[in-house]
Amino acid sequence: MSNLITNLSYDASENLVMVKLFGTANVKDVVSIYKKITEYVKLNATNKLLVDVIELEHEYPAIEVINLVVQITSILQGFKVARIIGFKGFNHYLVLQKAKRLNVYAENFDCSKKAKHWLNTAA
């Protein structure tokens, strides 16, 4: 049973989907939730996704980051993904580094204001 809690909303004023993830997640949980999130993004006719993972605990070792990113790469193609990570853990940076190598358009941020600015101004 997953301990992942998701708070999902659409911000029409900035044409972006915002997601806050709480609890704990393994690789399977993360892949599954990104599939659901991107379907919601598509329904709202945007490509901008802001994901807050500050309060999410990962239940997988760092070695699984590569496996995770390979699985979510095809899901996130065509989206701009801003991740709010705070300052916890190096796994977030490993995910970003591997994602960029696989041509996922993503960045990590420490606050939503910076993340929204990037989503609205980055090419």
ChimeraX commands (.cxc) that place a marker at each C-alpha (Angstrom):
marker #1 position 0.00,0.00,0.00 radius 0.5
marker #1 position 1.37,3.38,-1.04 radius 0.5
marker #1 position 1.87,6.16,1.49 radius 0.5
marker #1 position 1.90,8.84,-1.21 radius 0.5
marker #1 position -0.49,11.78,-0.86 radius 0.5
marker #1 position -1.03,14.11,-3.82 radius 0.5
marker #1 position -2.46,17.61,-3.91 radius 0.5
marker #1 position -3.11,18.55,-7.56 radius 0.5
marker #1 position -4.44,21.85,-8.93 radius 0.5
marker #1 position -4.55,23.97,-12.06 radius 0.5
marker #1 position -3.60,27.66,-11.97 radius 0.5
marker #1 position -5.45,29.25,-14.89 radius 0.5
marker #1 position -3.83,32.65,-14.33 radius 0.5
marker #1 position -0.38,31.17,-15.09 radius 0.5
marker #1 position -1.60,28.21,-17.19 radius 0.5
marker #1 position 0.26,25.62,-15.14 radius 0.5
marker #1 position -0.45,22.55,-13.08 radius 0.5
marker #1 position 0.81,22.48,-9.52 radius 0.5
marker #1 position 1.37,19.28,-7.56 radius 0.5
marker #1 position 2.43,18.84,-3.97 radius 0.5
marker #1 position 3.56,15.36,-2.96 radius 0.5
marker #1 position 3.58,14.18,0.67 radius 0.5
marker #1 position 4.48,10.94,2.37 radius 0.5
marker #1 position 6.74,8.22,1.06 radius 0.5
marker #1 position 7.19,6.82,-2.43 radius 0.5
marker #1 position 9.10,4.05,-4.11 radius 0.5
marker #1 position 10.04,4.00,-7.80 radius 0.5
marker #1 position 6.75,2.39,-8.82 radius 0.5
marker #1 position 4.78,5.08,-6.93 radius 0.5
marker #1 position 6.71,7.90,-8.60 radius 0.5
marker #1 position 6.25,6.48,-12.10 radius 0.5
marker #1 position 2.55,5.92,-11.48 radius 0.5
marker #1 position 1.93,9.42,-10.10 radius 0.5
marker #1 position 3.78,11.11,-12.98 radius 0.5
marker #1 position 1.58,9.23,-15.45 radius 0.5
marker #1 position -1.53,10.51,-13.68 radius 0.5
marker #1 position -0.17,14.04,-13.30 radius 0.5
marker #1 position 0.77,14.38,-16.96 radius 0.5
marker #1 position -2.71,13.22,-18.01 radius 0.5
marker #1 position -4.15,16.02,-15.87 radius 0.5
marker #1 position -1.68,18.50,-17.42 radius 0.5
marker #1 position -2.79,17.45,-20.91 radius 0.5
marker #1 position -6.47,17.89,-19.95 radius 0.5
marker #1 position -5.69,21.49,-19.04 radius 0.5
marker #1 position -3.92,22.15,-22.35 radius 0.5
marker #1 position -0.62,23.25,-20.86 radius 0.5
marker #1 position 2.90,21.88,-20.79 radius 0.5
marker #1 position 3.97,23.57,-17.53 radius 0.5
marker #1 position 4.23,21.44,-14.42 radius 0.5
marker #1 position 5.32,22.58,-10.97 radius 0.5
marker #1 position 6.02,19.69,-8.59 radius 0.5
marker #1 position 6.69,20.31,-4.89 radius 0.5
marker #1 position 8.55,17.34,-3.39 radius 0.5
marker #1 position 9.83,19.04,-0.24 radius 0.5
marker #1 position 7.71,16.80,2.00 radius 0.5
marker #1 position 8.20,13.61,-0.03 radius 0.5
marker #1 position 10.45,10.88,1.32 radius 0.5
marker #1 position 11.98,8.53,-1.22 radius 0.5
marker #1 position 11.89,4.82,-0.35 radius 0.5
marker #1 position 14.53,3.76,-2.81 radius 0.5
marker #1 position 18.33,3.81,-2.83 radius 0.5
marker #1 position 20.32,6.29,-4.91 radius 0.5
marker #1 position 21.22,3.50,-7.34 radius 0.5
marker #1 position 17.53,3.34,-8.35 radius 0.5
marker #1 position 17.55,6.98,-9.54 radius 0.5
marker #1 position 18.78,5.93,-12.98 radius 0.5
marker #1 position 16.01,3.34,-13.28 radius 0.5
marker #1 position 13.44,5.90,-12.15 radius 0.5
marker #1 position 14.49,8.61,-14.59 radius 0.5
marker #1 position 14.64,6.18,-17.50 radius 0.5
marker #1 position 11.05,5.19,-16.72 radius 0.5
marker #1 position 9.70,8.74,-16.40 radius 0.5
marker #1 position 11.59,10.21,-19.37 radius 0.5
marker #1 position 9.00,9.19,-21.94 radius 0.5
marker #1 position 6.21,10.37,-19.63 radius 0.5
marker #1 position 7.72,13.85,-19.25 radius 0.5
marker #1 position 8.74,14.48,-22.86 radius 0.5
marker #1 position 7.23,17.75,-24.10 radius 0.5
marker #1 position 6.67,19.17,-20.60 radius 0.5
marker #1 position 8.49,21.89,-18.69 radius 0.5
marker #1 position 8.96,20.57,-15.17 radius 0.5
marker #1 position 9.94,22.78,-12.25 radius 0.5
marker #1 position 10.61,20.83,-9.06 radius 0.5
marker #1 position 10.60,22.49,-5.65 radius 0.5
marker #1 position 13.04,20.44,-3.62 radius 0.5
marker #1 position 14.10,22.64,-0.72 radius 0.5
marker #1 position 17.55,21.65,0.41 radius 0.5
marker #1 position 17.15,17.98,1.38 radius 0.5
marker #1 position 19.09,15.15,-0.17 radius 0.5
marker #1 position 21.31,14.63,-3.14 radius 0.5
marker #1 position 18.81,12.30,-4.86 radius 0.5
marker #1 position 16.98,15.33,-6.24 radius 0.5
marker #1 position 20.13,16.50,-7.98 radius 0.5
marker #1 position 20.84,13.02,-9.32 radius 0.5
marker #1 position 17.32,12.90,-10.78 radius 0.5
marker #1 position 17.77,16.30,-12.43 radius 0.5
marker #1 position 21.21,15.48,-13.83 radius 0.5
marker #1 position 20.04,12.20,-15.35 radius 0.5
marker #1 position 16.79,13.74,-16.63 radius 0.5
marker #1 position 18.67,16.48,-18.47 radius 0.5
marker #1 position 20.93,13.88,-20.08 radius 0.5
marker #1 position 17.78,12.22,-21.37 radius 0.5
marker #1 position 16.43,15.54,-22.71 radius 0.5
marker #1 position 13.77,16.17,-20.08 radius 0.5
marker #1 position 13.23,19.93,-19.74 radius 0.5
marker #1 position 13.42,20.30,-15.96 radius 0.5
marker #1 position 14.96,22.40,-13.20 radius 0.5
marker #1 position 15.12,22.24,-9.41 radius 0.5
marker #1 position 14.19,25.23,-7.22 radius 0.5
marker #1 position 14.05,26.09,-3.55 radius 0.5
marker #1 position 10.74,28.03,-3.74 radius 0.5
marker #1 position 7.59,28.21,-5.86 radius 0.5
marker #1 position 8.12,31.87,-6.83 radius 0.5
marker #1 position 11.38,31.06,-8.64 radius 0.5
marker #1 position 9.89,27.91,-10.14 radius 0.5
marker #1 position 6.86,29.75,-11.53 radius 0.5
marker #1 position 9.08,32.49,-12.96 radius 0.5
marker #1 position 11.19,29.88,-14.77 radius 0.5
marker #1 position 8.10,28.08,-16.10 radius 0.5
marker #1 position 6.70,31.34,-17.46 radius 0.5
marker #1 position 9.89,32.78,-18.95 radius 0.5
marker #1 position 12.11,29.86,-20.01 radius 0.5
marker #1 position 12.05,29.06,-23.70 radius 0.5
marker link #1:1,2 radius 0.2
marker link #1:2,3 radius 0.2
marker link #1:3,4 radius 0.2
marker link #1:4,5 radius 0.2
marker link #1:5,6 radius 0.2
marker link #1:6,7 radius 0.2
marker link #1:7,8 radius 0.2
marker link #1:8,9 radius 0.2
marker link #1:9,10 radius 0.2
marker link #1:10,11 radius 0.2
marker link #1:11,12 radius 0.2
marker link #1:12,13 radius 0.2
marker link #1:13,14 radius 0.2
marker link #1:14,15 radius 0.2
marker link #1:15,16 radius 0.2
marker link #1:16,17 radius 0.2
marker link #1:17,18 radius 0.2
marker link #1:18,19 radius 0.2
marker link #1:19,20 radius 0.2
marker link #1:20,21 radius 0.2
marker link #1:21,22 radius 0.2
marker link #1:22,23 radius 0.2
marker link #1:23,24 radius 0.2
marker link #1:24,25 radius 0.2
marker link #1:25,26 radius 0.2
marker link #1:26,27 radius 0.2
marker link #1:27,28 radius 0.2
marker link #1:28,29 radius 0.2
marker link #1:29,30 radius 0.2
marker link #1:30,31 radius 0.2
marker link #1:31,32 radius 0.2
marker link #1:32,33 radius 0.2
marker link #1:33,34 radius 0.2
marker link #1:34,35 radius 0.2
marker link #1:35,36 radius 0.2
marker link #1:36,37 radius 0.2
marker link #1:37,38 radius 0.2
marker link #1:38,39 radius 0.2
marker link #1:39,40 radius 0.2
marker link #1:40,41 radius 0.2
marker link #1:41,42 radius 0.2
marker link #1:42,43 radius 0.2
marker link #1:43,44 radius 0.2
marker link #1:44,45 radius 0.2
marker link #1:45,46 radius 0.2
marker link #1:46,47 radius 0.2
marker link #1:47,48 radius 0.2
marker link #1:48,49 radius 0.2
marker link #1:49,50 radius 0.2
marker link #1:50,51 radius 0.2
marker link #1:51,52 radius 0.2
marker link #1:52,53 radius 0.2
marker link #1:53,54 radius 0.2
marker link #1:54,55 radius 0.2
marker link #1:55,56 radius 0.2
marker link #1:56,57 radius 0.2
marker link #1:57,58 radius 0.2
marker link #1:58,59 radius 0.2
marker link #1:59,60 radius 0.2
marker link #1:60,61 radius 0.2
marker link #1:61,62 radius 0.2
marker link #1:62,63 radius 0.2
marker link #1:63,64 radius 0.2
marker link #1:64,65 radius 0.2
marker link #1:65,66 radius 0.2
marker link #1:66,67 radius 0.2
marker link #1:67,68 radius 0.2
marker link #1:68,69 radius 0.2
marker link #1:69,70 radius 0.2
marker link #1:70,71 radius 0.2
marker link #1:71,72 radius 0.2
marker link #1:72,73 radius 0.2
marker link #1:73,74 radius 0.2
marker link #1:74,75 radius 0.2
marker link #1:75,76 radius 0.2
marker link #1:76,77 radius 0.2
marker link #1:77,78 radius 0.2
marker link #1:78,79 radius 0.2
marker link #1:79,80 radius 0.2
marker link #1:80,81 radius 0.2
marker link #1:81,82 radius 0.2
marker link #1:82,83 radius 0.2
marker link #1:83,84 radius 0.2
marker link #1:84,85 radius 0.2
marker link #1:85,86 radius 0.2
marker link #1:86,87 radius 0.2
marker link #1:87,88 radius 0.2
marker link #1:88,89 radius 0.2
marker link #1:89,90 radius 0.2
marker link #1:90,91 radius 0.2
marker link #1:91,92 radius 0.2
marker link #1:92,93 radius 0.2
marker link #1:93,94 radius 0.2
marker link #1:94,95 radius 0.2
marker link #1:95,96 radius 0.2
marker link #1:96,97 radius 0.2
marker link #1:97,98 radius 0.2
marker link #1:98,99 radius 0.2
marker link #1:99,100 radius 0.2
marker link #1:100,101 radius 0.2
marker link #1:101,102 radius 0.2
marker link #1:102,103 radius 0.2
marker link #1:103,104 radius 0.2
marker link #1:104,105 radius 0.2
marker link #1:105,106 radius 0.2
marker link #1:106,107 radius 0.2
marker link #1:107,108 radius 0.2
marker link #1:108,109 radius 0.2
marker link #1:109,110 radius 0.2
marker link #1:110,111 radius 0.2
marker link #1:111,112 radius 0.2
marker link #1:112,113 radius 0.2
marker link #1:113,114 radius 0.2
marker link #1:114,115 radius 0.2
marker link #1:115,116 radius 0.2
marker link #1:116,117 radius 0.2
marker link #1:117,118 radius 0.2
marker link #1:118,119 radius 0.2
marker link #1:119,120 radius 0.2
marker link #1:120,121 radius 0.2
marker link #1:121,122 radius 0.2
marker link #1:122,123 radius 0.2
view
